Amino acid sequence: MKNNGYMSKILRLISIILLFLAVEALPYSYYQFLRWVISGTSFYTGWLYYQTKHDMWLNYPFFVIGILFNPIASFFLDKGIWSTIDIVVAIFFIFSLTKKVEKNTEISK
């Protein structure tokens, strides 16, 4: 499970960078790519929090973000609204990096 937590942190770091870059005016294909990355990262990390039962409340925002950035059934909003959402999600991802994804493994006798 520790490797999954590490992979989730790497994906969230990449997502943070991509979200901050999304505030600029970029080609539409970048935003399509962004939707796939953020949606995948959110669902993966939300599932890890759900599986480990550690900071269980954190899995819900990840699933909501995954649905919001869903590339298949997209939400069409103005650029200004998306820029705000991108920054808020990036800040949430930064906050989530301070929380452990791994399950506490204590040996009991």
C-alpha positions, 0 to 999 in steps of 0.5 A, spaced: 500 500 500 505 504 501 507 504 493 500 506 492 501 512 496 507 514 493 504 513 486 498 518 488 503 523 491 507 523 484 500 524 480 497 529 485 504 533 484 503 532 476 496 534 477 498 541 481 503 543 476 498 542 470 492 545 474 496 552 475 498 552 468 491 551 466 490 558 468 493 561 462 490 561 455 492 554 452 489 550 446 483 546 447 487 539 447 491 541 453 484 542 457 482 535 454 488 532 456 487 535 463 480 532 464 483 525 463 489 526 468 485 530 473 479 525 473 484 519 473 488 522 479 482 524 483 478 517 482 485 513 484 486 517 490 479 517 492 479 510 492 486 509 496 483 513 501 476 509 501 480 502 501 485 504 507 479 507 511 484 513 513 482 520 513 476 517 510 472 524 509 478 525 504 475 520 499 469 524 497 472 531 495 476 526 490 470 523 487 467 530 486 473 532 483 473 526 478 466 527 476 467 535 475 473 533 471 470 527 467 472 527 460 466 523 457 460 527 460 464 534 460 461 540 464 461 546 459 463 552 464 466 559 462 474 560 462 473 564 468 469 559 472 474 553 470 480 558 472 477 558 479 476 551 479 483 549 477 486 553 482 481 551 488 483 544 486 490 545 486 490 548 493 486 542 495 491 537 492 496 541 495 493 540 502 491 533 501 499 531 500 500 533 507 495 527 509 497 520 509 494 515 504 497 509 507 494 505 512 497 505 519 500 498 520 501 497 527 503 490 530 499 487 535 500 481 540 
